[in-house]
Amino acid sequence: MNLVLSGKSIIFFIISLLLLISNAESKTVERVAAVVNNKIITLSALNAAIEMKQIAHKEPAEAKDENTIRKETLWELIDRNLLINEAERFGMANVSDTEITEALTEVKKEFSSEVKFTKALERWGMDIEEFKSQLREQIISVMFVNQRLRFFVRISEEDIKKFYNGNLSRFNNKTIDEVRGEIEALLTERETAKKLEEYIKKLRSKAEIKINVQY
């Protein structure tokens, strides 16, 4: 699972927004890529997520084959839906219009013009309100992970010292005090990702998931 969310990095937050666009309802009848607890992920939503991943340069230099990318992206969309369900269950699904507007502004920066952004929406079969709905759900998923998982991560001084002493070459002779914040942030991300993976596994085991596309 490649869902790693950062509450401190706006760059990563934007990428996660681009990565996890899902459940768009096309104006025409289209193929269903997957169903998660009776909630549909459309084929156009999957194609949009793949394209946005490429725009955000999320993929490493050594390009993965198309089937691998499609499979990974679809599971990212499925996992997002599972997190949304949890957020709703815990009453953590409130997002303001201001937050959505700010997120939309950041996403548009990935396009060279408003026209190209509009054409992308048309290509995916979405209008602006549908896209805002996707942003709203992504914000909810990030907030949920931050509040239910990241909030409880604690990095000890021993962990920081151990990482520093084991990675001296990467710090260019900086003292541990100079890089303490960097190390703590990195270890927090790793621990959050670990907890998230475990959490998602539990959610998957209880969910009703049907995949309708071939890789």
SVG drawing of the C-alpha trace seen along z (x, -y; Angstrom):
<svg xmlns="http://www.w3.org/2000/svg" viewBox="-26 -30 57 40">
<polyline fill="none" stroke="black" stroke-width="0.4" points="0.0,0.0 1.4,-3.4 -0.8,-5.6 1.5,-7.8 0.0,-11.1 1.8,-14.1 0.2,-16.7 3.2,-19.0 4.2,-19.0 1.9,-21.0 3.7,-19.6 3.0,-16.0 -0.6,-17.0 -1.1,-18.3 0.4,-15.1 -1.9,-13.0 -4.8,-15.1 -3.8,-14.4 -3.2,-10.7 -6.5,-9.8 -9.2,-11.3 -12.0,-8.7 -15.7,-8.0 -16.4,-10.6 -19.9,-10.3 -19.8,-10.7 -22.7,-12.4 -22.9,-9.2 -23.2,-5.6 -19.7,-4.2 -17.9,-1.1 -17.4,-0.4 -13.8,0.3 -14.6,1.4 -17.2,1.3 -16.3,0.7 -19.1,1.4 -21.6,0.5 -19.8,-2.7 -18.7,-2.9 -15.2,-3.7 -15.7,-4.5 -13.2,-3.7 -12.9,-7.4 -12.0,-8.1 -9.2,-5.5 -7.9,-6.9 -8.0,-10.4 -6.0,-9.3 -3.4,-7.6 -3.0,-10.7 -2.7,-13.0 -0.1,-10.7 2.0,-11.1 1.5,-14.9 2.7,-15.0 5.8,-12.9 4.9,-10.4 6.3,-7.5 10.1,-6.8 12.5,-7.1 12.4,-3.4 8.9,-3.4 6.6,-0.6 4.5,1.3 1.0,0.0 -0.8,2.9 1.2,2.4 0.4,-1.3 -3.3,-0.6 -3.4,2.0 -1.6,-0.2 -3.7,-3.2 -7.0,-1.3 -6.1,0.0 -5.1,-3.5 -8.6,-4.6 -10.2,-1.6 -8.2,-2.4 -9.2,-6.0 -12.9,-5.0 -12.3,-2.8 -10.8,-5.7 -13.8,-7.9 -16.1,-5.3 -14.2,-5.4 -14.2,-9.2 -17.9,-9.2 -18.4,-6.6 -16.4,-8.6 -18.1,-11.9 -15.0,-13.4 -16.2,-14.3 -16.7,-18.1 -14.8,-20.2 -15.4,-24.0 -15.9,-25.6 -12.7,-27.6 -10.6,-24.4 -12.0,-23.1 -11.3,-26.4 -7.7,-26.4 -7.2,-22.8 -8.6,-23.6 -6.3,-26.5 -3.3,-24.3 -4.4,-21.6 -4.9,-24.1 -1.2,-25.1 -0.3,-21.7 -1.8,-22.9 -0.3,-25.6 -3.7,-27.3 -7.3,-27.4 -8.3,-26.1 -6.1,-23.0 -7.6,-22.3 -11.1,-22.6 -10.2,-20.3 -8.9,-17.8 -12.2,-17.8 -14.0,-17.2 -11.7,-14.4 -12.5,-12.7 -16.2,-13.3 -16.4,-15.6 -17.7,-19.1 -16.1,-21.5 -18.6,-20.6 -17.9,-16.9 -14.2,-17.6 -14.7,-19.7 -16.5,-16.7 -13.4,-14.6 -11.2,-17.2 -13.5,-17.3 -13.2,-13.5 -9.4,-13.7 -9.2,-16.4 -11.4,-14.2 -9.1,-11.2 -6.0,-13.3 -7.6,-14.8 -8.7,-11.4 -5.2,-9.9 -3.7,-12.8 -6.2,-12.7 -6.6,-9.0 -3.1,-7.7 -0.4,-10.4 -1.5,-12.2 -0.6,-9.2 2.8,-8.6 5.6,-9.4 9.3,-9.4 11.7,-8.9 15.1,-10.6 16.6,-7.1 15.0,-6.6 16.4,-10.0 19.9,-9.2 19.9,-5.7 18.8,-7.1 21.3,-9.9 24.3,-7.6 23.3,-5.2 23.0,-7.8 25.8,-10.2 26.8,-10.5 23.4,-12.0 23.7,-14.9 26.9,-16.5 28.6,-16.9 25.6,-18.6 25.0,-18.0 22.1,-16.0 20.5,-19.2 20.6,-20.7 18.8,-17.8 16.6,-16.7 13.4,-18.2 14.2,-16.6 14.8,-13.2 11.7,-13.3 9.5,-14.3 11.0,-11.5 10.5,-8.9 7.0,-10.2 6.2,-9.7 7.5,-6.1 5.6,-5.2 2.4,-6.7 2.8,-4.8 3.3,-1.6 0.2,-2.2 -1.8,-3.2 -0.9,0.0 -2.0,2.1 -5.2,0.1 -6.0,0.5 -5.4,4.2 -8.0,4.5 -10.5,2.4 -9.9,4.4 -10.6,7.7 -14.0,6.4 -15.0,4.6 -16.9,5.9 -14.7,5.2 -15.4,6.1 -12.9,5.4 -14.3,5.3 -11.2,4.5 -8.4,6.7 -4.7,5.8"/>
</svg>
